[in-house]
Amino acid sequence: FDGGPEPIVFHGLVIVASSREDSVTAFESGTGKEAWTFLTDGPVRFAPVAAEGRIIFGSDDGCVYALSADDGSL
């Protein structure tokens, strides 16, 4: 269950959720450079989904988040 969700690729970013770091991080697919990280107050146990320029995911903190894929803003 906590083995690590599958990363997704969206708009040139590789997006990785972390149940260990309580976060979702985007990396530039061409360079591997970190583009942004969004921290939550609980583990993110499942892969996010992406649509219409947004990254959507749930966390064990009881919230569902919708972030801008461009900069990770809420």
N, CA, C and O of each residue as an XYZ file, in Angstrom:
296
protein
N       0.818     -1.199      0.000
C       0.000      0.000      0.000
C       0.857      1.255      0.000
O       0.549      2.206     -0.719
N       1.917      1.279      0.785
C       2.790      2.445      0.828
C       4.067      2.244      0.028
O       5.048      2.954      0.249
N       4.074      1.307     -0.881
C       5.268      1.021     -1.647
C       5.712      2.167     -2.531
O       6.885      2.238     -2.897
N       4.834      3.040     -2.873
C       5.158      4.190     -3.713
C       4.250      4.241     -4.916
O       4.275      3.339     -5.752
N       3.453      5.275     -5.016
C       2.557      5.391     -6.165
C       3.333      5.567     -7.463
O       4.469      6.041     -7.470
N       2.704      5.182     -8.538
C       3.315      5.340     -9.854
C       3.391      6.826    -10.210
O       2.447      7.571     -9.946
N       4.488      7.259    -10.799
C       4.559      8.648    -11.274
C       3.667      8.831    -12.500
O       3.339      7.866    -13.191
N       3.287     10.053    -12.756
C       2.551     10.376    -13.970
C       3.364     11.399    -14.760
O       4.215     12.091    -14.201
N       3.101     11.488    -16.047
C       3.763     12.475    -16.903
C       2.681     13.384    -17.470
O       1.672     12.917    -17.998
N       2.909     14.701    -17.350
C       1.902     15.678    -17.775
C       2.601     16.980    -18.130
O       3.351     17.525    -17.320
N       2.364     17.474    -19.319
C       2.906     18.763    -19.771
C       4.413     18.879    -19.555
O       4.897     19.917    -19.106
N       5.150     17.824    -19.870
C       6.599     17.867    -19.750
C       7.124     17.699    -18.342
O       8.307     17.927    -18.089
N       6.262     17.303    -17.419
C       6.659     17.092    -16.033
C       6.434     15.640    -15.635
O       5.472     15.010    -16.073
N       7.315     15.119    -14.813
C       7.110     13.831    -14.162
C       6.664     14.160    -12.745
O       7.400     14.796    -11.991
N       5.465     13.730    -12.381
C       4.860     14.089    -11.099
C       4.866     12.851    -10.203
O       4.363     11.793    -10.581
N       5.441     13.003     -9.015
C       5.616     11.886     -8.096
C       4.995     12.222     -6.740
O       5.312     13.250     -6.142
N       4.111     11.348     -6.265
C       3.535     11.496     -4.932
C       4.415     10.746     -3.936
O       5.087      9.782     -4.302
N       4.413     11.189     -2.670
C       5.220     10.534     -1.652
C       4.441     10.370     -0.351
O       3.967     11.342      0.237
N       4.322      9.116      0.081
C       3.710      8.871      1.390
C       4.742      9.054      2.499
O       4.376      9.226      3.662
N       6.004      9.020      2.158
C       7.070      9.216      3.146
C       7.320     10.697      3.423
O       7.536     11.094      4.569
N       7.291     11.505      2.374
C       7.574     12.937      2.504
C       6.308     13.788      2.606
O       6.400     15.006      2.752
N       5.119     13.160      2.531
C       3.844     13.895      2.592
C       3.805     15.008      1.546
O       3.537     16.167      1.861
N       4.079     14.628      0.289
C       4.216     15.650     -0.744
C       3.911     15.111     -2.128
O       3.783     13.906     -2.346
N       3.802     16.052     -3.051
C       3.787     15.765     -4.483
C       4.862     16.663     -5.096
O       4.893     17.868     -4.846
N       5.737     16.068     -5.898
C       6.848     16.808     -6.498
C       6.815     16.633     -8.003
O       6.550     15.541     -8.508
N       7.088     17.726     -8.721
C       7.168     17.698    -10.175
C       8.616     17.893    -10.596
O       9.317     18.763    -10.078
N       9.056     17.066    -11.548
C      10.395     17.169    -12.108
C      10.283     17.428    -13.603
O       9.390     16.890    -14.257
N      11.171     18.241    -14.147
C      11.198     18.478    -15.586
C      11.623     17.174    -16.266
O      12.655     16.599    -15.921
N      10.835     16.715    -17.223
C      11.114     15.410    -17.832
C      12.405     15.405    -18.640
O      13.041     14.358    -18.753
N      12.808     16.522    -19.196
C      14.014     16.562    -20.012
C      15.308     16.621    -19.224
O      16.342     16.139    -19.686
N      15.256     17.219    -18.017
C      16.476     17.434    -17.247
C      16.493     16.707    -15.911
O      17.564     16.465    -15.353
N      15.323     16.357    -15.394
C      15.240     15.756    -14.062
C      15.278     16.777    -12.948
O      15.225     16.420    -11.771
N      15.370     18.057    -13.312
C      15.420     19.131    -12.313
C      14.054     19.280    -11.637
O      13.012     19.212    -12.289
N      14.082     19.485    -10.321
C      12.836     19.693     -9.585
C      12.193     21.003    -10.025
O      12.828     22.058    -10.001
N      10.925     20.926    -10.427
C      10.190     22.118    -10.840
C       9.451     22.742     -9.656
O       9.453     23.961     -9.487
N       8.823     21.900     -8.845
C       8.129     22.375     -7.652
C       7.780     21.205     -6.743
O       7.744     20.054     -7.178
N       7.524     21.513     -5.472
C       7.059     20.542     -4.480
C       5.923     21.163     -3.699
O       5.968     22.340     -3.341
N       4.898     20.357     -3.435
C       3.772     20.791     -2.617
C       3.682     19.848     -1.423
O       3.567     18.634     -1.595
N       3.734     20.405     -0.209
C       3.675     19.613      1.014
C       2.249     19.556      1.555
O       1.510     20.538      1.482
N       1.871     18.405      2.095
C       0.568     18.238      2.734
C       0.799     17.919      4.212
O       1.940     17.835      4.665
N      -0.287     17.744      4.954
C      -0.175     17.399      6.373
C      -0.408     15.910      6.604
O      -0.765     15.498      7.708
N      -0.206     15.108      5.572
C      -0.358     13.663      5.692
C       0.176     12.977      4.458
O       0.421     13.628      3.443
N       0.360     11.670      4.528
C       0.877     10.925      3.380
C      -0.015     11.053      2.144
O      -1.239     11.144      2.243
N       0.625     11.056      0.993
C      -0.076     10.993     -0.297
C       0.169      9.578     -0.811
O       1.258      9.274     -1.299
N      -0.832      8.718     -0.704
C      -0.650      7.285     -0.917
C      -0.942      6.810     -2.339
O      -0.561      5.699     -2.708
N      -1.599      7.621     -3.124
C      -1.982      7.198     -4.473
C      -1.503      8.210     -5.500
O      -1.316      9.388     -5.194
N      -1.308      7.735     -6.712
C      -0.861      8.611     -7.796
C      -1.887      9.709     -8.046
O      -3.091      9.463     -7.969
N      -1.420     10.912     -8.343
C      -2.346     11.990     -8.700
C      -2.919     11.753    -10.097
O      -2.466     10.880    -10.838
N      -3.915     12.546    -10.428
C      -4.448     12.577    -11.787
C      -4.220     13.981    -12.325
O      -4.057     14.930    -11.558
N      -4.211     14.106    -13.643
C      -3.955     15.399    -14.265
C      -4.992     15.664    -15.340
O      -5.346     14.776    -16.115
N      -5.475     16.900    -15.376
C      -6.437     17.316    -16.396
C      -6.512     18.835    -16.406
O      -6.416     19.485    -15.365
N      -6.686     19.389    -17.600
C      -6.929     20.823    -17.766
C      -5.924     21.689    -17.009
O      -6.299     22.694    -16.405
N      -4.647     21.301    -17.041
C      -3.610     22.103    -16.412
C      -3.511     21.964    -14.911
O      -2.798     22.728    -14.261
N      -4.230     20.981    -14.343
C      -4.226     20.799    -12.894
C      -3.755     19.398    -12.519
O      -3.943     18.437    -13.265
N      -3.142     19.309    -11.350
C      -2.763     18.045    -10.740
C      -3.684     17.870     -9.533
O      -3.739     18.736     -8.660
N      -4.404     16.753     -9.487
C      -5.407     16.530     -8.444
C      -5.040     15.263     -7.681
O      -4.713     14.236     -8.276
N      -5.098     15.351     -6.358
C      -4.741     14.199     -5.525
C      -5.333     14.361     -4.134
O      -5.711     15.461     -3.732
N      -5.409     13.263     -3.410
C      -5.868     13.267     -2.032
C      -4.726     12.934     -1.093
O      -3.729     12.333     -1.492
N      -4.885     13.329      0.145
C      -3.883     13.089      1.179
C      -4.566     12.526      2.415
O      -5.769     12.706      2.608
N      -3.797     11.847      3.244
C      -4.341     11.337      4.501
C      -4.691     12.446      5.491
O      -5.211     12.165      6.571
N      -4.414     13.692      5.141
C      -4.842     14.794      6.007
C      -6.329     15.093      5.823
O      -6.867     15.994      6.467
N      -6.996     14.334      4.937
C      -8.431     14.481      4.730
C      -8.806     15.467      3.648
O      -9.987     15.773      3.480
N      -7.829     15.974      2.906
C      -8.097     16.968      1.872
C      -7.836     16.414      0.479
O      -7.017     15.516      0.281
N      -8.557     16.979     -0.472
C      -8.290     16.756     -1.890
C      -7.746     18.063     -2.422
O      -8.320     19.126     -2.180
N      -6.633     17.989     -3.150
C      -5.943     19.175     -3.633
C      -6.010     19.265     -5.145
O      -5.992     18.248     -5.839
N      -6.087     20.483     -5.649
C      -5.983     20.755     -7.088
C      -4.909     21.827     -7.245
O      -5.083     22.967     -6.814
N      -3.790     21.441     -7.871
C      -2.654     22.339     -8.036
C      -2.489     22.722     -9.492
O      -2.873     21.969    -10.386
N      -1.921     23.883     -9.729
C      -1.519     24.280    -11.058
C      -0.322     23.428    -11.465
O       0.654     23.347    -10.720
N      -0.378     22.797    -12.625
C       0.752     22.004    -13.096
C       1.949     22.904    -13.391
O       3.090     22.447    -13.323
N       1.711     24.168    -13.714
C       2.796     25.081    -14.065
C       3.744     25.365    -12.905
O       4.964     25.347    -13.073
N       3.175     25.630    -11.719
C       4.025     26.049    -10.611
C       3.695     25.395     -9.265
O       4.312     25.721     -8.251
N       2.726     24.476     -9.254
C       2.389     23.775     -8.015
C       1.570     24.587     -7.041
O       1.390     24.176     -5.895
N       1.068     25.732     -7.471
C       0.263     26.552     -6.555
C      -1.119     25.939     -6.380
O      -1.655     25.308     -7.292
N      -1.684     26.134     -5.198
C      -2.995     25.602     -4.850
C      -4.092     26.301     -5.626
O      -5.269     25.978     -5.459
